[in-house]
Amino acid sequence: MIENSFCILSGIAEKKERRLWQDGILTWDDFLGAATLPVFSPERKQLYDEDLIRFKGEMSAGNAAYFSRTIKRREQWRFFEMFKGEAVCLDIETSGLQPYSGGYVTVVGLYDGLDYKSFVRGDNLTIDNLNRELRNYKFLITFYGAVFDIPFLQKIFHEIVFPMPHFDLCFAAKRLKIQGGLKKLEQDFGIKRDNAVHGLNGFDAVKLWEHARAGSSEALDRLVLYNREDTVNLMTLAPILYDQLRRSTGIEEYLACGVA
């Protein structure tokens, strides 16, 4: 998808991107190979050529951090196919209060498609451990993380770094007009949870932490399992929403016939 994308360029929206596809400009190479394009002045075309050449170089180098800095968040989902083998899903649990009211992170879960790792307050939840682990990945997947998880972590751990494109599945679903939170989407797409935490929600997670603080190892294990399900299920949901977003652009139709 990414090398069919033109709305990652400044000043190009989805309507103009589709116009390019209709005119047979389906890839970056098609764009660069066209001497002129009716929709752009020669000067604008030259600037876009320079951008695309730079993008191709950074992609060849696998420089995800570059695209995190330069591509608007709304379009970063387009990098999923490229970086999915180096993606990590993230979900946090908290004490139930915001940082400005004394709230804190209780559990951070990370899942890369093979291994789930939990970072628990009072044990291994440190800024050094989080940054060391995050450095292993080039693509971030969350659910509502752009609004909640990431800002919360940044307020608690001021030096935490997320140098990668971010695919927020909550906003992907909204863009597709799919309503509901993570649990609702799991039900919609037949994604199962462990029976031990089926039906639990964020309020339950806060209560489990309170019991864990009081000494219940069983409550802590259940809280980590709850976080594990939240985190692991993101990796199942991500390709489903990515495929729907891709189809919604219309690119499949243009690729099928080669030209408009």
C-alpha positions in Angstrom: 0.0 0.0 0.0 2.7 2.5 0.9 4.2 2.7 -2.5 0.7 3.3 -4.0 0.3 6.2 -1.5 0.4 9.9 -2.5 -1.6 11.5 0.2 1.5 11.1 2.4 2.8 14.0 0.4 2.1 17.5 1.7 -0.9 19.1 -0.1 -2.3 15.8 -1.5 -5.6 14.5 -0.1 -7.4 11.3 -0.9 -9.4 12.9 -3.8 -6.3 13.9 -5.6 -4.6 10.6 -4.8 -7.5 8.8 -6.5 -7.2 11.2 -9.5 -3.6 10.1 -9.9 -4.6 6.4 -9.8 -7.3 7.1 -12.4 -4.6 8.6 -14.6 -2.6 5.4 -14.3 -0.1 6.8 -11.7 -0.4 3.8 -9.4 3.1 3.8 -7.8 5.9 6.1 -6.7 7.9 4.9 -9.7 5.0 5.8 -12.0 4.9 9.3 -10.5 8.7 9.7 -10.9 8.6 8.3 -14.5 6.1 10.8 -15.7 7.7 13.9 -17.2 4.6 16.0 -16.4 1.3 15.6 -14.6 -1.7 17.8 -15.4 -2.7 18.1 -11.8 0.6 19.7 -10.7 2.8 22.6 -11.9 6.3 21.6 -13.0 7.7 23.2 -9.9 5.3 21.2 -7.6 6.0 18.0 -9.5 9.8 18.6 -8.9 9.3 19.0 -5.2 7.2 15.8 -5.0 9.8 13.9 -7.0 12.4 15.0 -4.5 10.2 13.8 -1.6 9.5 10.4 -3.2 13.2 9.8 -4.0 13.9 10.6 -0.4 11.1 8.3 0.8 12.5 5.4 -1.3 15.9 5.9 0.2 14.6 5.9 3.7 12.4 2.8 3.0 15.4 0.9 1.6 17.3 1.8 4.8 14.3 0.6 6.9 14.3 4.0 8.6 10.9 3.9 10.4 11.7 6.8 12.6 12.0 9.1 9.6 8.4 8.3 8.5 7.2 8.7 12.1 8.5 12.3 12.0 7.4 13.2 8.5 4.1 11.5 7.7 0.9 12.8 9.3 -0.5 10.4 11.9 -3.7 9.8 10.0 -1.8 8.1 7.2 0.7 6.1 9.1 -1.5 3.0 8.9 -0.3 2.6 5.3 3.1 1.4 6.6 1.6 -1.7 8.3 2.4 -4.1 5.4 6.0 -2.9 5.2 6.7 -3.0 8.9 4.3 -5.7 10.2 7.2 -8.1 10.9 8.8 -5.5 13.2 5.6 -4.3 14.8 4.7 -4.2 18.5 1.3 -3.9 20.1 1.1 -1.9 23.3 -1.6 -1.6 26.0 -1.4 -0.2 29.5 -3.3 -0.5 32.8 -3.4 2.3 35.3 -4.4 3.0 38.9 -7.6 4.6 37.7 -6.5 8.2 38.1 -4.9 10.7 35.7 -1.2 11.5 36.3 -2.1 15.1 37.5 -4.3 13.5 40.2 -1.6 11.0 41.4 -2.4 8.3 38.9 0.2 5.9 37.6 0.8 3.0 35.3 0.4 -0.4 36.8 1.1 -2.7 33.8 2.5 -2.2 30.4 2.0 -5.0 27.9 4.0 -5.5 24.7 3.3 -8.2 22.0 5.2 -8.6 18.8 3.2 -11.5 17.3 5.4 -14.1 19.0 6.1 -13.1 22.6 4.1 -11.1 25.2 6.0 -9.2 27.8 4.6 -7.5 30.8 6.2 -4.7 32.8 4.7 -4.4 36.2 5.0 -1.5 38.7 7.2 -2.4 41.6 9.0 -5.1 39.6 10.3 -4.5 36.1 8.4 -1.4 35.0 11.2 1.2 34.4 11.9 3.7 31.7 15.2 1.9 30.9 13.4 -1.4 30.4 10.6 0.1 28.3 13.0 2.1 26.0 15.3 -0.9 25.6 12.3 -3.1 24.5 10.8 -0.5 22.2 14.0 0.0 20.4 13.5 -3.5 18.9 10.5 -2.4 16.9 9.7 -0.2 13.9 5.9 0.0 14.0 3.5 0.6 16.9 -0.1 -0.7 17.2 -2.5 0.5 19.9 -6.2 1.0 20.5 -6.9 4.6 21.5 -3.3 4.8 22.4 -2.8 8.2 20.6 -5.2 9.7 23.1 -4.7 7.6 26.3 -1.8 5.1 26.5 1.0 7.1 24.8 0.2 10.5 26.5 -0.2 8.8 29.9 3.2 7.0 29.5 4.8 10.2 28.4 3.5 12.1 31.5 4.8 9.3 33.8 8.0 8.4 32.0 9.2 11.7 30.5 12.1 10.1 28.6 10.1 7.4 26.9 10.6 7.3 23.2 8.3 6.0 20.4 10.4 6.5 17.2 8.1 4.6 14.9 4.9 5.0 12.9 1.7 4.5 14.9 -1.4 2.6 13.8 -4.2 3.4 16.2 -6.9 0.8 15.6 -9.6 2.9 17.4 -9.3 5.7 14.9 -9.0 3.2 12.0 -12.3 1.7 13.1 -13.9 5.2 13.3 -12.7 6.0 9.8 -14.4 2.8 8.6 -17.5 3.8 10.6 -17.2 0.7 12.9 -18.6 1.6 16.3 -17.5 0.5 19.7 -14.5 -0.2 21.9 -11.9 -3.0 21.7 -14.2 -5.6 23.3 -17.0 -4.8 20.9 -14.7 -5.1 17.9 -13.4 -8.4 19.2 -17.0 -9.7 19.3 -17.7 -8.3 15.9 -14.7 -10.1 14.3 -14.9 -13.3 16.4 -11.7 -12.7 18.4 -11.8 -14.7 21.6 -10.6 -13.9 25.1 -9.3 -16.3 27.8 -12.3 -17.3 29.9 -10.6 -16.2 33.1 -10.8 -12.5 32.0 -13.8 -12.7 29.7 -16.2 -9.8 30.5 -13.7 -7.8 32.6 -13.2 -4.1 31.8 -10.9 -1.2 32.8 -12.7 -0.7 36.1 -12.1 -4.4 37.0 -8.4 -3.9 36.1 -8.2 -1.1 38.7 -9.8 -3.3 41.3 -7.5 -6.2 40.5 -4.5 -3.8 41.0 -5.8 -2.8 44.4 -6.1 -6.4 45.4 -2.6 -7.1 44.1 -1.2 -4.2 46.2 -2.9 -5.8 49.2 -0.8 -8.9 48.6 -2.9 -11.1 46.3 -0.7 -12.8 43.7 -3.8 -14.3 42.1 -5.2 -10.8 41.5 -1.9 -9.7 39.9 -1.8 -12.8 37.7 -5.3 -12.1 36.5 -4.5 -8.4 35.9 -1.5 -9.4 33.7 -3.7 -11.9 31.9 -6.3 -9.2 31.3 -3.6 -7.0 29.9 -2.2 -9.8 27.8 -5.6 -10.3 26.1 -5.9 -6.6 25.4 -2.5 -6.5 23.9 -2.3 -9.8 22.0 -5.7 -9.3 20.4 -4.5 -6.1 18.8 -2.2 -8.1 16.5 -5.3 -10.1 15.3 -7.4 -7.0 14.8 -4.7 -4.9 13.0 -4.6 -6.8 9.7 -8.4 -6.9 9.6 -8.7 -3.2 9.9 -5.7 -2.6 7.6 -7.3 -4.6 4.8 -10.6 -2.7 5.2 -8.8 0.6 5.1 -6.8 -0.4 2.0 -10.0 -1.5 0.3 -11.7 1.8 1.3 -9.1 3.8 -0.7 -10.2 2.1 -3.9 -6.6 1.1 -4.8 -7.5 -2.6 -5.4 -9.9 -1.6 -8.3 -7.2 0.4 -10.0 -4.5 -2.2 -9.5 -6.8 -4.9 -10.9 -7.1 -3.2 -14.2 -3.7 -1.6 -14.3 -5.0 1.8 -15.3 -8.2 3.7 -14.8 
